Amino acid sequence: MPMRMPLAPLFRDRSRAARTTAGCALALALAAAGVAGPAPAAAARPKQYTTAQVHAFLVKFYGQHGPSASDRIHKVDADLRKRAAAAKGHDVLLCARSAPRSISVGRVRAEPSGMGWATVTTYWKSGPQKHLTAYVGLKRELPMKLYDVTCDE
């Protein structure tokens, strides 16, 4: 005698299908009527990089002794790269003539206008520590880059 499948699971599946169809129809009707539903996941994404992301970028960018040759090309804005290339004998990104013993990055601040900055401190074998301010673009539509450096004397 062949086994018979119980009918209850089939009805449950049909009920789930009916609920899904009804839910889709309701969503389409509300959209046609101009009633907004939940925001898409992409819209929930912030428009700017966070201060924590900028801090991590600067820590990795500067490292212990200054930015790598690759970072100087790929993670620096074109205008700042030109300025750095024109400054013979002076490292514009470090505000120095040589590599420091170590580097630390301070607290990041951000403006709603789309620029973030932090004080970067360089430590030397001899002489006092020096400070510079590094500016990073915050707009998520663009890759994170260093846009400017000011030497704090």
Backbone as CSV, one residue per row, in Angstrom:
resi,resn,N_x,N_y,N_z,CA_x,CA_y,CA_z,C_x,C_y,C_z
1,MET,0.842,-1.165,0.000,0.000,0.000,0.000,0.898,1.241,0.000
2,PRO,0.659,2.140,-0.940,1.519,3.328,-1.016,1.265,4.249,0.170
3,MET,2.361,4.957,0.583,2.235,5.901,1.707,1.602,7.183,1.202
4,ARG,0.732,7.710,2.018,0.084,8.968,1.651,0.719,10.099,2.447
5,MET,0.950,11.159,1.791,1.530,12.329,2.429,0.417,13.084,3.133
6,PRO,0.694,13.541,4.352,-0.330,14.320,5.045,-0.583,15.636,4.306
7,LEU,-1.780,16.133,4.380,-2.161,17.332,3.661,-1.811,18.619,4.407
8,ALA,-1.583,18.549,5.672,-1.334,19.764,6.454,-0.136,20.564,5.943
9,PRO,1.046,19.961,5.653,2.175,20.751,5.176,1.862,21.452,3.853
10,LEU,1.090,20.819,2.999,0.756,21.461,1.729,-0.085,22.705,1.975
11,PHE,-1.007,22.624,2.920,-1.831,23.787,3.219,-0.986,24.891,3.838
12,ARG,-0.016,24.499,4.699,0.860,25.501,5.301,1.641,26.219,4.213
13,ASP,2.176,25.480,3.257,2.939,26.079,2.168,2.050,26.993,1.336
14,ARG,0.824,26.543,1.088,-0.087,27.381,0.316,-0.418,28.650,1.085
15,SER,-0.571,28.544,2.388,-0.857,29.724,3.197,0.318,30.691,3.149
16,ARG,1.554,30.161,3.234,2.734,31.013,3.174,2.816,31.691,1.815
17,ALA,2.522,30.940,0.761,2.554,31.520,-0.584,1.477,32.598,-0.714
18,ALA,0.306,32.334,-0.149,-0.779,33.316,-0.222,-0.405,34.585,0.555
19,ARG,0.240,34.408,1.721,0.657,35.583,2.507,1.717,36.381,1.760
20,THR,2.663,35.691,1.147,3.719,36.374,0.394,3.129,37.150,-0.764
21,THR,2.200,36.529,-1.481,1.558,37.193,-2.610,0.780,38.415,-2.136
22,ALA,0.054,38.264,-1.042,-0.723,39.379,-0.506,0.201,40.505,-0.041
23,GLY,1.318,40.154,0.575,2.273,41.162,1.035,2.874,41.934,-0.127
24,CYS,3.222,41.225,-1.195,3.773,41.883,-2.384,2.726,42.800,-3.019
25,ALA,1.502,42.323,-3.091,0.439,43.133,-3.682,0.208,44.396,-2.852
26,LEU,0.235,44.264,-1.539,0.053,45.423,-0.672,1.206,46.414,-0.852
27,ALA,2.434,45.924,-0.928,3.592,46.803,-1.114,3.498,47.549,-2.435
28,LEU,3.076,46.859,-3.491,2.925,47.506,-4.796,1.816,48.557,-4.759
29,ALA,0.723,48.242,-4.089,-0.389,49.195,-3.998,0.029,50.438,-3.215
30,LEU,0.751,50.255,-2.117,1.220,51.400,-1.330,2.228,52.234,-2.118
31,ALA,3.110,51.577,-2.858,4.088,52.310,-3.663,3.383,53.112,-4.747
32,ALA,2.368,52.528,-5.369,1.617,53.227,-6.413,0.865,54.426,-5.825
33,ALA,0.448,54.310,-4.570,-0.270,55.398,-3.924,0.671,56.474,-3.377
34,GLY,1.976,56.226,-3.449,2.946,57.215,-2.984,3.264,57.118,-1.508
35,VAL,2.865,56.038,-0.859,3.177,55.842,0.548,4.561,55.218,0.634
36,ALA,5.457,55.865,1.364,6.835,55.382,1.457,6.920,54.198,2.399
37,GLY,7.672,53.228,1.989,7.943,52.069,2.826,9.284,52.256,3.509
38,PRO,9.857,51.184,4.015,11.155,51.301,4.665,12.226,51.716,3.655
39,ALA,13.204,52.492,4.126,14.284,52.972,3.251,15.149,51.796,2.809
40,PRO,15.629,51.822,1.586,16.516,50.765,1.141,17.796,50.756,1.961
41,ALA,18.459,49.610,2.018,19.673,49.477,2.817,20.758,50.426,2.348
42,ALA,20.868,50.684,1.058,21.904,51.573,0.539,21.700,53.002,1.029
43,ALA,20.470,53.424,1.227,20.200,54.778,1.682,20.593,54.961,3.145
44,ALA,20.628,53.885,3.910,20.979,53.972,5.314,22.483,54.182,5.511
45,ARG,23.273,53.941,4.493,24.723,54.081,4.578,25.084,55.555,4.768
46,PRO,25.953,55.863,5.733,26.334,57.256,5.954,27.016,57.848,4.722
47,LYS,26.871,59.163,4.542,27.457,59.835,3.393,28.915,60.182,3.611
48,GLN,29.383,60.098,4.870,30.753,60.457,5.175,31.464,59.338,5.924
49,TYR,32.798,59.302,5.773,33.595,58.397,6.579,33.516,58.854,8.034
50,THR,33.617,57.927,8.953,33.559,58.252,10.372,34.931,58.704,10.870
51,THR,34.952,59.329,12.046,36.227,59.747,12.616,37.100,58.534,12.936
52,ALA,36.492,57.430,13.323,37.262,56.207,13.593,37.921,55.685,12.308
53,GLN,37.198,55.752,11.182,37.768,55.313,9.913,38.915,56.230,9.484
54,VAL,38.762,57.538,9.701,39.821,58.482,9.349,41.045,58.232,10.226
55,HIS,40.832,58.007,11.515,41.952,57.728,12.423,42.705,56.481,11.964
56,ALA,41.976,55.425,11.655,42.617,54.184,11.192,43.395,54.426,9.898
57,PHE,42.830,55.215,8.993,43.507,55.545,7.737,44.826,56.269,8.012
58,LEU,44.789,57.288,8.872,45.995,58.067,9.161,47.058,57.237,9.880
59,VAL,46.645,56.392,10.808,47.596,55.529,11.513,48.288,54.606,10.509
60,LYS,47.513,54.022,9.614,48.100,53.122,8.612,48.932,53.919,7.603
61,PHE,48.457,55.074,7.192,49.148,55.895,6.199,50.522,56.339,6.712
62,TYR,50.572,56.887,7.925,51.836,57.398,8.454,52.726,56.292,9.017
63,GLY,52.152,55.214,9.503,52.960,54.129,10.051,53.846,54.615,11.183
64,GLN,55.026,54.019,11.331,55.961,54.429,12.380,56.973,55.468,11.908
65,HIS,57.275,55.463,10.574,58.353,56.322,10.081,57.950,57.181,8.890
66,GLY,56.680,57.166,8.519,56.212,57.972,7.398,55.542,57.112,6.346
67,PRO,54.838,57.749,5.407,54.090,57.002,4.391,55.007,56.262,3.418
68,SER,54.519,55.141,2.932,55.266,54.359,1.941,55.216,55.064,0.591
69,ALA,56.088,54.630,-0.316,56.104,55.202,-1.669,54.758,54.972,-2.358
70,SER,54.176,53.806,-2.170,52.878,53.492,-2.782,51.780,54.391,-2.214
71,ASP,51.766,54.573,-0.888,50.753,55.431,-0.267,50.908,56.879,-0.720
72,ARG,52.138,57.320,-0.936,52.389,58.689,-1.398,51.804,58.918,-2.793
73,ILE,51.666,57.846,-3.562,51.091,57.950,-4.912,49.579,57.766,-4.880
74,HIS,49.127,56.714,-4.210,47.721,56.315,-4.307,46.795,56.907,-3.253
75,LYS,47.334,57.389,-2.148,46.473,57.863,-1.060,46.649,59.347,-0.761
76,VAL,47.228,60.077,-1.726,47.430,61.518,-1.578,46.767,62.204,-2.771
77,ASP,46.055,63.282,-2.507,45.408,64.052,-3.555,46.443,64.569,-4.558
78,ALA,46.054,64.699,-5.813,46.969,65.100,-6.881,47.627,66.455,-6.611
79,ASP,46.890,67.435,-6.108,47.471,68.751,-5.820,48.539,68.670,-4.730
80,LEU,48.283,67.892,-3.700,49.264,67.731,-2.628,50.484,66.956,-3.134
81,ARG,50.267,65.969,-4.000,51.392,65.234,-4.611,52.298,66.183,-5.390
82,LYS,51.696,67.102,-6.160,52.481,68.082,-6.927,53.274,68.986,-5.991
83,ARG,52.630,69.439,-4.931,53.312,70.298,-3.960,54.481,69.567,-3.306
84,ALA,54.267,68.282,-2.980,55.329,67.478,-2.368,56.489,67.257,-3.336
85,ALA,56.181,67.045,-4.615,57.227,66.822,-5.611,58.056,68.088,-5.839
86,ALA,57.435,69.241,-5.705,58.130,70.509,-5.933,59.021,70.909,-4.759
87,ALA,58.795,70.344,-3.594,59.564,70.701,-2.398,60.807,69.822,-2.305
88,LYS,61.857,70.194,-2.990,63.103,69.414,-3.005,63.787,69.479,-1.643
89,GLY,64.154,68.316,-1.113,64.871,68.245,0.155,63.995,68.386,1.392
90,HIS,62.691,68.519,1.200,61.767,68.661,2.330,60.567,67.744,2.103
91,ASP,60.241,66.947,3.093,59.091,66.042,2.999,57.842,66.782,3.472
92,VAL,57.026,67.204,2.520,55.813,67.975,2.822,54.846,67.169,3.681
93,LEU,54.763,65.852,3.477,53.804,65.031,4.209,54.203,64.835,5.666
94,LEU,55.492,65.014,5.974,55.984,64.880,7.351,56.449,66.199,7.951
95,CYS,56.458,67.255,7.142,56.975,68.557,7.591,58.388,68.410,8.141
96,ALA,59.227,67.681,7.419,60.580,67.393,7.898,61.515,67.117,6.728
97,ARG,62.790,66.946,7.050,63.795,66.623,6.033,64.188,65.149,6.069
98,SER,63.799,64.445,7.126,64.141,63.026,7.244,63.006,62.276,7.924
99,ALA,63.184,60.971,8.068,62.152,60.133,8.685,62.252,60.194,10.211
100,PRO,61.137,60.317,10.892,61.159,60.368,12.360,61.384,58.987,12.983
101,ARG,61.687,59.002,14.281,61.860,57.753,15.033,60.523,57.041,15.180
102,SER,59.446,57.816,15.429,58.095,57.245,15.519,57.070,58.352,15.285
103,ILE,55.823,57.920,15.074,54.727,58.838,14.753,53.482,58.412,15.521
104,SER,52.720,59.400,15.992,51.420,59.080,16.599,50.364,60.022,16.014
105,VAL,49.140,59.525,15.964,48.017,60.286,15.406,47.052,60.602,16.543
106,GLY,46.706,61.880,16.664,45.785,62.321,17.709,44.330,62.134,17.321
107,ARG,43.474,62.742,18.115,42.020,62.651,17.911,41.609,63.314,16.594
108,VAL,40.695,62.671,15.887,40.204,63.185,14.604,38.985,64.059,14.847
109,ARG,38.965,65.163,14.156,37.801,66.055,14.172,37.250,66.102,12.756
110,ALA,35.954,66.368,12.647,35.322,66.380,11.325,34.361,67.548,11.207
111,GLU,34.276,68.063,9.999,33.329,69.130,9.680,32.222,68.562,8.804
112,PRO,31.009,69.061,8.936,29.934,68.619,8.050,30.240,68.931,6.581
113,SER,31.140,69.887,6.338,31.468,70.261,4.958,32.239,69.171,4.221
114,GLY,32.719,68.156,4.944,33.375,67.044,4.268,34.871,66.940,4.461
115,MET,35.422,67.599,5.472,36.853,67.509,5.736,37.076,67.081,7.178
116,GLY,38.002,66.139,7.361,38.384,65.694,8.689,39.866,65.965,8.880
117,TRP,40.292,66.151,10.126,41.704,66.409,10.366,42.113,65.888,11.732
118,ALA,43.419,65.680,11.864,43.984,65.232,13.131,45.400,65.778,13.250
119,THR,45.845,65.966,14.489,47.224,66.348,14.740,48.072,65.081,14.705
120,VAL,49.136,65.140,13.946,50.080,64.030,13.843,51.361,64.497,14.524
121,THR,51.864,63.713,15.464,53.075,64.072,16.199,54.213,63.183,15.736
122,THR,55.348,63.820,15.420,56.543,63.076,15.013,57.566,63.175,16.140
123,TYR,58.203,62.050,16.439,59.196,61.963,17.503,60.556,61.695,16.863
124,TRP,61.588,62.369,17.366,62.920,62.329,16.763,63.950,61.803,17.749
125,LYS,65.059,61.276,17.215,66.137,60.778,18.089,66.704,61.919,18.918
126,SER,66.875,63.057,18.282,67.341,64.228,19.020,66.458,65.407,18.626
127,GLY,66.226,66.277,19.547,65.374,67.416,19.268,63.953,67.188,19.746
128,PRO,63.170,68.256,19.729,61.794,68.163,20.243,60.864,67.456,19.258
129,GLN,59.775,66.959,19.803,58.733,66.400,18.938,58.121,67.534,18.131
130,LYS,57.612,67.192,16.966,56.985,68.195,16.117,55.561,67.764,15.810
131,HIS,54.736,68.737,15.425,53.335,68.462,15.132,52.993,68.963,13.740
132,LEU,52.102,68.242,13.096,51.536,68.668,11.826,50.061,68.329,11.860
133,THR,49.295,68.962,11.006,47.871,68.657,10.913,47.610,68.054,9.542
134,ALA,47.021,66.869,9.531,46.718,66.153,8.290,45.217,66.246,8.026
135,TYR,44.871,66.589,6.786,43.467,66.772,6.385,43.059,65.669,5.412
136,VAL,41.922,65.047,5.703,41.421,63.919,4.916,40.002,64.230,4.451
137,GLY,39.694,63.898,3.180,38.339,64.058,2.666,37.426,63.002,3.258
138,LEU,36.202,63.378,3.579,35.266,62.472,4.247,34.190,61.893,3.344
139,LYS,34.058,62.385,2.124,32.965,61.944,1.262,33.154,60.491,0.846
140,ARG,32.139,59.682,1.134,32.212,58.248,0.827,32.200,57.946,-0.670
141,GLU,31.739,58.900,-1.468,31.721,58.658,-2.913,33.148,58.586,-3.450
142,LEU,34.105,59.126,-2.700,35.501,59.168,-3.116,36.338,58.259,-2.225
143,PRO,37.431,57.724,-2.763,38.327,56.956,-1.894,38.962,57.895,-0.864
144,MET,39.225,57.394,0.320,39.816,58.223,1.355,41.240,58.599,0.957
145,LYS,41.544,59.906,0.997,42.863,60.413,0.621,43.266,61.549,1.543
146,LEU,44.578,61.784,1.579,45.124,62.929,2.285,45.066,64.113,1.332
147,TYR,44.419,65.211,1.763,44.241,66.367,0.889,45.178,67.520,1.204
148,ASP,45.618,67.632,2.456,46.514,68.725,2.794,47.235,68.399,4.088
149,VAL,48.357,69.070,4.288,49.131,68.965,5.515,49.599,70.374,5.858
150,THR,49.415,70.778,7.108,49.975,72.051,7.565,50.967,71.753,8.674
151,CYS,52.089,72.422,8.616,53.143,72.237,9.608,52.896,73.196,10.759
152,ASP,52.752,72.663,11.950,52.527,73.479,13.140,53.880,73.795,13.753
153,GLU,54.284,75.015,13.670,55.601,75.402,14.206,55.480,76.026,15.556
